[in-house]
Amino acid sequence: MNLGKRGEDFARTYLQRRGYRIVESNFTTPAGEIDIIARDGETLVFVEVKTRESLRYGHPFESVTIRKRRKMASAALFYLKRFNPLPPCRFDVVSIADADGDFEAELIRDAFEV
């Protein structure tokens, strides 16, 4: 299993332990993909998971570029079309580094606005 897939699996468990309820994984639209869609209480959360083998080249969350944020926002809007009224929502990032075979995760809640 590749590093990204293992990171996403780890992130789902990590979020569930923090009270998130996973709604969907790898939600794909023509506009882009959202790694995890979850509920945190009444809030719908769109989660980007970034995994790196080490912190040598910076924290994984630093690779969530403005281009990636725009793609996530477009995909989120596509997902939100099914709701009336719209629920409160936000964008989180789970940043994961593989420290000698053990994942270390950091949750950045409300990581960016659109």
Secondary structure, DSSP 4 states (H G I P E B T S, - for coil): --HHHHHHHHHHHHHHHTT-EEEEEEEEETTEEEEEEEEETTEEEEEEEEEES-STT--GGGG--HHHHHHHHHHHHHHHTT-SSPPPEEEEEEEEEEETTEEEEEEEEEEE--
